[in-house]
Amino acid sequence: MCKDCNNGTVSRRGLITGGLALSLAVPLAGQALAQEEANPAPASPDEALQRLIEGNARYVANAAINTDHSVTRASRAEGQQPFAAIVSCSDSRVAPELIFDQGPGELFVVRVAGNFISEEGLATLEYGVAVLGIKTIVVLGHTACGAVEATIQSISDNELPGGHLPSLVNAIRPAVYDVLDSAPSDLMAAATAQNAKLNAERALNEGPILSEAHANGMLNSAAGIYDIATGKVTLL
């Protein structure tokens, strides 16, 4: 028998505990609802991209607004509704949710060293568009990218690295070759930017799912470079 109950009556402790739980639950639920209402899904691809731009501006200014990740945890358990996909490098200094000041459940992130779109990444993006309804794809390169540097070195040495690393080098190689003839003053920066551009173009040209969504005005893409030192994302 419950030691806090006596002849069907609830103890004072039980009332206090229950009242405290209820008093906490109500405002938390209200906060979650308010956050969702204040941050509705973008209505168009352009609005989705603009939300990312504004979020990065807050991040650069150290004025992030997405700092309480627990208040909507219960609602996130019911499903996800991300509005944008980010194809980013696996570099530990590149954290898309922080860079764009977005909360959990708002970004659909594909990460691989060198931020290129593999067949698996392409399928992931197709799922994001067809099933989750994402409206924009940003391919995010970054300064001091080790994968791009390794590709440049491999081309210079005319030698592939060991293990499975050649798969990364071969994926990034086209971007390096594209800019070599122009002899850029900063080959790393030029190759990094071109790699992001090529993959952003692929995100819109691959059929049937992504290309059709783009043709119907339901999807756009952009290439960007994240400056690790400043935190700023520059769209190309």
TAQUIMO-V778483 format. One record per residue. N is the residue number from 1. RES is the residue in three letters. SS is DSSP state (H for helix, E for strand, C for the rest). BURIAL is 1 if it has 9 or more other ideal C-beta (glycine too) atoms within 8 Angstrom, else 0. D_CENTER is the distance of its C-alpha to the mean C-alpha in Angstrom with 2 decimals. Layout:
n = <N/N>
res = <RES/RES>
ss = <SS/SS>
burial = <BURIAL/BURIAL>
d_center = <D_CENTER/D_CENTER>
This chain:
n = <1/2/3/4/5/6/7/8/9/10/11/12/13/14/15/16/17/18/19/20/21/22/23/24/25/26/27/28/29/30/31/32/33/34/35/36/37/38/39/40/41/42/43/44/45/46/47/48/49/50/51/52/53/54/55/56/57/58/59/60/61/62/63/64/65/66/67/68/69/70/71/72/73/74/75/76/77/78/79/80/81/82/83/84/85/86/87/88/89/90/91/92/93/94/95/96/97/98/99/100/101/102/103/104/105/106/107/108/109/110/111/112/113/114/115/116/117/118/119/120/121/122/123/124/125/126/127/128/129/130/131/132/133/134/135/136/137/138/139/140/141/142/143/144/145/146/147/148/149/150/151/152/153/154/155/156/157/158/159/160/161/162/163/164/165/166/167/168/169/170/171/172/173/174/175/176/177/178/179/180/181/182/183/184/185/186/187/188/189/190/191/192/193/194/195/196/197/198/199/200/201/202/203/204/205/206/207/208/209/210/211/212/213/214/215/216/217/218/219/220/221/222/223/224/225/226/227/228/229/230/231/232/233/234/235/236>
res = <MET/CYS/LYS/ASP/CYS/ASN/ASN/GLY/THR/VAL/SER/ARG/ARG/GLY/LEU/ILE/THR/GLY/GLY/LEU/ALA/LEU/SER/LEU/ALA/VAL/PRO/LEU/ALA/GLY/GLN/ALA/LEU/ALA/GLN/GLU/GLU/ALA/ASN/PRO/ALA/PRO/ALA/SER/PRO/ASP/GLU/ALA/LEU/GLN/ARG/LEU/ILE/GLU/GLY/ASN/ALA/ARG/TYR/VAL/ALA/ASN/ALA/ALA/ILE/ASN/THR/ASP/HIS/SER/VAL/THR/ARG/ALA/SER/ARG/ALA/GLU/GLY/GLN/GLN/PRO/PHE/ALA/ALA/ILE/VAL/SER/CYS/SER/ASP/SER/ARG/VAL/ALA/PRO/GLU/LEU/ILE/PHE/ASP/GLN/GLY/PRO/GLY/GLU/LEU/PHE/VAL/VAL/ARG/VAL/ALA/GLY/ASN/PHE/ILE/SER/GLU/GLU/GLY/LEU/ALA/THR/LEU/GLU/TYR/GLY/VAL/ALA/VAL/LEU/GLY/ILE/LYS/THR/ILE/VAL/VAL/LEU/GLY/HIS/THR/ALA/CYS/GLY/ALA/VAL/GLU/ALA/THR/ILE/GLN/SER/ILE/SER/ASP/ASN/GLU/LEU/PRO/GLY/GLY/HIS/LEU/PRO/SER/LEU/VAL/ASN/ALA/ILE/ARG/PRO/ALA/VAL/TYR/ASP/VAL/LEU/ASP/SER/ALA/PRO/SER/ASP/LEU/MET/ALA/ALA/ALA/THR/ALA/GLN/ASN/ALA/LYS/LEU/ASN/ALA/GLU/ARG/ALA/LEU/ASN/GLU/GLY/PRO/ILE/LEU/SER/GLU/ALA/HIS/ALA/ASN/GLY/MET/LEU/ASN/SER/ALA/ALA/GLY/ILE/TYR/ASP/ILE/ALA/THR/GLY/LYS/VAL/THR/LEU/LEU>
ss = <C/C/C/C/E/E/C/C/E/E/C/H/H/H/H/H/H/H/H/H/H/H/H/H/H/H/H/H/H/H/H/H/H/H/H/H/H/H/C/C/C/C/C/C/H/H/H/H/H/H/H/H/H/H/H/H/H/H/H/H/C/C/C/C/C/C/C/C/C/C/C/C/H/H/H/H/C/C/C/C/C/C/C/E/E/E/E/E/C/C/C/C/C/C/C/H/H/H/H/C/C/C/C/C/C/C/E/E/E/E/E/C/C/C/C/C/C/C/H/H/H/H/H/H/H/H/H/H/H/H/H/H/C/C/C/E/E/E/E/E/E/E/C/C/C/H/H/H/H/H/H/H/H/H/H/H/H/C/C/C/C/C/C/C/C/H/H/H/H/H/H/H/H/H/H/H/H/H/H/H/C/C/C/C/C/C/H/H/H/H/H/H/H/H/H/H/H/H/H/H/H/H/H/H/H/C/C/C/H/H/H/H/H/H/H/C/C/C/C/E/E/E/E/E/E/E/C/C/C/C/C/C/E/E/E/C>
burial = <0/0/0/0/1/0/0/0/0/0/1/0/0/1/1/0/0/0/0/0/0/0/0/0/0/0/0/1/0/0/1/1/0/0/1/1/0/0/0/0/0/1/0/0/1/0/1/1/1/1/1/1/1/0/1/1/0/1/1/1/0/0/0/1/0/1/0/0/1/0/1/1/1/0/0/1/0/0/0/0/0/1/1/1/1/1/1/1/1/0/1/0/0/1/0/1/1/0/1/1/1/1/1/0/0/1/1/1/1/1/0/1/1/1/1/1/1/0/0/0/1/1/0/1/1/1/1/1/1/0/0/1/0/1/1/1/1/1/1/1/1/1/1/0/1/0/1/1/1/1/1/1/0/1/1/0/0/0/0/0/1/0/0/0/1/0/0/1/1/0/1/1/1/0/1/1/0/1/1/1/0/0/0/0/0/0/1/1/1/1/1/1/1/1/1/1/1/1/1/1/1/1/1/1/0/1/0/0/1/1/1/1/1/1/0/0/0/0/1/1/1/1/1/1/1/1/1/1/0/0/1/0/1/0/0/1>
d_center = <52.40/49.84/51.45/49.94/51.65/55.35/57.10/53.99/53.02/49.69/49.96/49.09/46.39/44.79/44.84/43.25/40.50/39.77/39.88/37.44/34.91/35.33/35.12/31.77/30.34/31.22/29.45/26.29/26.21/26.94/24.12/21.61/23.17/23.28/19.61/18.78/21.49/20.45/16.88/17.56/15.33/15.47/18.49/17.59/15.09/16.40/15.89/12.24/11.85/14.26/12.43/9.59/12.64/14.44/11.88/11.87/15.64/15.92/14.19/16.61/19.42/18.76/18.88/15.83/16.55/14.09/16.19/17.87/15.79/18.98/20.34/18.37/18.29/21.15/19.78/16.50/18.95/20.15/17.06/13.54/12.82/9.20/9.76/7.00/5.40/3.82/6.79/7.30/10.48/11.54/13.31/13.70/13.52/9.95/7.81/4.55/5.84/9.07/8.81/8.00/10.07/8.57/10.19/9.84/9.75/8.03/4.47/5.24/3.99/7.12/8.64/12.18/14.50/14.87/11.66/13.93/13.94/16.45/18.32/16.39/13.05/14.81/15.99/12.64/11.53/15.03/14.69/11.66/13.85/17.19/16.76/13.91/14.44/11.17/12.56/10.59/8.88/8.09/9.35/9.06/12.30/13.79/17.34/19.45/17.59/19.87/19.18/20.26/23.14/24.26/24.36/26.46/28.71/29.16/30.28/32.53/34.13/34.26/33.23/30.37/29.03/29.89/28.35/25.41/24.07/25.68/23.04/20.48/23.14/24.20/20.78/20.45/24.21/24.35/22.41/24.85/27.83/26.81/27.19/30.01/32.79/32.01/32.44/29.76/30.63/27.26/26.51/23.40/21.82/23.05/21.89/18.36/18.19/19.90/17.67/14.61/16.97/18.38/15.23/14.10/17.67/17.56/14.71/17.29/20.44/20.07/22.19/22.96/19.92/17.52/20.50/22.22/19.38/19.27/23.09/23.20/21.10/18.37/15.58/14.88/12.91/12.84/13.02/12.39/13.63/12.60/15.93/15.96/19.26/18.59/14.92/15.02/12.84/15.45/14.94/17.42>
